[in-house]
């Protein structure tokens, strides 16, 4: 498990949530969409790290 990758993903998720809310509040659909994209990216990183963990467990 790469704790560093998980921390980066969590930070990206938080950044995305903030950007999405700001986009909603200001009526800026581009900011909202970019925020949602960052959240999806962060989720993808978490999925990859979970898969890596499962593979390591299976090989142990």
Buried (B, 14 or more C-beta within 10 A) or exposed (E): EEEEBBEEBEEBBEBBBEBBEEBEEEEBEEBBEBBBEBBEBBBEBBEEBEEEEEEEEEEE
